[in-house]
Amino acid sequence: MENINWKELSFGYMKTNYNVRCYYRDGQWGELEVSSSEEIPIHMAATCLHYGQEGFEGLKAFRGKDGKVRVFRMDENAKRLASTAHGIMMAEFPIEKFREAIAKVIRLNKEFIPPYGTGASLYLRPLLIGTGAQVGVKPANEYLFIVFVTPVGPYFKGGFTANPYVITRKYDRSAPLGTGIYKVGGNYAASMRAHSEACHGGEYACEFYLDAKEKHYIDEAGAANFFGIKNNTYITPQSTSILPSITNKSLIQLAEHLGMKTERRPIPVEELETFEEAGACGT
């Protein structure tokens, strides 16, 4: 392994030693397999390529001051991946097997876990795709689950400092009752042009979307949920097109633990000016 400048890591891909895979065939999931290959052999008619049968997650492992490695709420990611699979008719990956795969891939790549105090972490990317060949819109009969890792720095260049956002009215990320509540690649593809235009020139870190129906209520950022605080109340949007953020869920629990009120409700765009604090939290 090459020497890594942990404090200067960007949020991007770096080759590590191993990934963990599991195949769904003949109506059941097989055993976990370890691979050192970065490639996936895939049929040209696979449903993930043609009909969007693809879902993924993102979570992190951190090395603590005591040297122990901890993963943030992996069960929540497992549940959300299962929800995504159910929503777009893929085979659901079992939560217990998800835990096993996460633990195994971390152990296999332990030298890539950044040291405590560097601000970096080990990012884990579980991916579930339809690999069965279909010509016609219907679910695949075969699936692949894979999880790989890469050491990363902060998602935003500013790290934990304030980042400027801009509201976009030109594009919609997801429609009500569509796939916005699932973590599928198509939602991110839909946000690429808006993100590129909003961030061109480096003035803004990310864009905020308004609801697709009325263009009046705050929806979410391309990769984050919105929240605002006023009158000792933590407020976040209620919408059928927003991905349920595990970070946001955690912040709601922390706010309640600290004695704050919490609200999930539509947030009119003009209400932004009334918040004492406002921001976005990763999904």
HUMOTA-V296423 format. One record per residue. N is the residue number from 1. OMEGA is omega as a letter, one per 20 degrees, with the letter a starting at -180 (NA if undefined). Layout:
N_OMEGA + N_OMEGA
This chain:
1_r + 2_r + 3_a + 4_r + 5_a + 6_a + 7_a + 8_a + 9_r + 10_r + 11_a + 12_a + 13_r + 14_r + 15_r + 16_a + 17_a + 18_r + 19_a + 20_a + 21_r + 22_a + 23_r + 24_r + 25_r + 26_r + 27_r + 28_r + 29_r + 30_r + 31_r + 32_r + 33_r + 34_a + 35_r + 36_a + 37_r + 38_a + 39_r + 40_r + 41_a + 42_r + 43_a + 44_r + 45_r + 46_a + 47_r + 48_a + 49_a + 50_a + 51_r + 52_r + 53_a + 54_r + 55_a + 56_r + 57_r + 58_r + 59_a + 60_r + 61_a + 62_r + 63_a + 64_r + 65_r + 66_r + 67_a + 68_r + 69_a + 70_r + 71_a + 72_r + 73_a + 74_r + 75_r + 76_r + 77_r + 78_r + 79_a + 80_r + 81_r + 82_r + 83_r + 84_r + 85_r + 86_a + 87_a + 88_r + 89_r + 90_r + 91_a + 92_a + 93_a + 94_a + 95_a + 96_r + 97_r + 98_r + 99_a + 100_a + 101_r + 102_a + 103_a + 104_a + 105_r + 106_r + 107_a + 108_a + 109_a + 110_a + 111_r + 112_r + 113_a + 114_r + 115_r + 116_r + 117_a + 118_a + 119_a + 120_a + 121_r + 122_a + 123_r + 124_a + 125_r + 126_a + 127_r + 128_a + 129_r + 130_a + 131_r + 132_a + 133_r + 134_r + 135_a + 136_a + 137_r + 138_a + 139_r + 140_r + 141_r + 142_a + 143_r + 144_r + 145_r + 146_r + 147_r + 148_a + 149_r + 150_r + 151_a + 152_r + 153_a + 154_r + 155_r + 156_a + 157_a + 158_r + 159_a + 160_r + 161_a + 162_r + 163_r + 164_r + 165_r + 166_r + 167_r + 168_r + 169_a + 170_a + 171_r + 172_r + 173_a + 174_a + 175_r + 176_r + 177_r + 178_a + 179_a + 180_a + 181_r + 182_r + 183_a + 184_a + 185_a + 186_r + 187_a + 188_r + 189_a + 190_a + 191_a + 192_a + 193_r + 194_a + 195_a + 196_a + 197_a + 198_a + 199_r + 200_a + 201_r + 202_a + 203_a + 204_r + 205_a + 206_a + 207_r + 208_r + 209_r + 210_a + 211_a + 212_a + 213_a + 214_a + 215_a + 216_a + 217_r + 218_r + 219_r + 220_r + 221_a + 222_a + 223_a + 224_r + 225_r + 226_r + 227_r + 228_a + 229_r + 230_r + 231_r + 232_a + 233_r + 234_a + 235_r + 236_a + 237_r + 238_a + 239_r + 240_r + 241_a + 242_r + 243_r + 244_a + 245_r + 246_r + 247_r + 248_r + 249_r + 250_r + 251_r + 252_r + 253_r + 254_r + 255_r + 256_r + 257_a + 258_r + 259_r + 260_r + 261_r + 262_r + 263_r + 264_a + 265_r + 266_a + 267_r + 268_a + 269_a + 270_r + 271_a + 272_a + 273_a + 274_a + 275_r + 276_r + 277_r + 278_r + 279_r + 280_r + 281_a + 282_a + 283_NA
